[in-house]
Amino acid sequence: MKIGLVQFSPIWENKAASIQKIDFMINSINEKIDLLIFPELTLTGFTMNTNKFAEEIDGEGMKYFIALSKRLKANIFFGIIEKSENVFYNSLIHLDRNGLINACYRKIHPFTHTKEDKFYSAGDEIVITKIEQTKIGLSICYDLRFPELFRLYAKQQAEIMVNIANWPIDRIEHWKTLLKARAIENQCFMLGVNRTGNDPYFQYNGFSAIIDPLGNIIHMAENEEKIIISELDLNKINETRNNFQFLKDIKLI
């Protein structure tokens, strides 16, 4: 599976400008990508202005990414402020290569330290999506600190786990350590896509990463706005799980 992690700095609360930046970056791709992954709240940054920027199915961001998936013939994971009736969620949407919604994950753990929980409702369902036969567990930013979520994914044989984030510089060592831990614990590929740049409150330096089922860093990019492209050897998952049957030895869940 060929993946692309889009590490960039969204333009604060400006969807049109963020789209323009993404389009410029996408033009550099000259190979077929199976899955393209963007950071949390892709077009707005980590805003609490939910009422102004939330979207339903016909929103500006949704329309853009649907068209992009069709144009590239690629699966796309992106972050959005989802409006459902009068409730707002920090959500990760999976569009298939035909622009159809394949899955929607609502962030289970809003970041109380920044009062995200006052503006976004918490999701209450784990979500495993599929690309062909490959199972992928979904998560957003602060979720990474809660290993039980990823354990539940592993118990259902998820082979790849994805975390999209706005994870600031101040705690970036936590980000790097937790990504490796989740990969090692669950013997999966861990894909972390973080943003760069600044918003009115935080600074970000990326460190988007691809980590294999043994915890080896395949790619990690500091600070640079770029698309990290890599071919995942999915055979490594079964190979690791067959050689070291840690998941079968779990007793407490």
Secondary structure, 3 states (H helix, E strand, C coil): CEEEEEECCCCCCCHHHHHHHHHHHHCCCCCCCCEEECCCCCCCCCCCCHHHHCECCCCHHHHHHHHHHHHHCCEEEEEEEEEECCEEEEEEEEECCCCCEEEEEECCCCCHHHCHHHHCCCCCCCCEEEECCEEEEEEEHHHHHCHHHHHHHHHCCCCEEEEECCCCHHHHHHHHHHHHHHHHHHCCEEEEECCEEECCCCEEEEEEEEECCCCCEEEEEECCCEEEEEECCCHHHHHHHHHCCCHHHCCCC
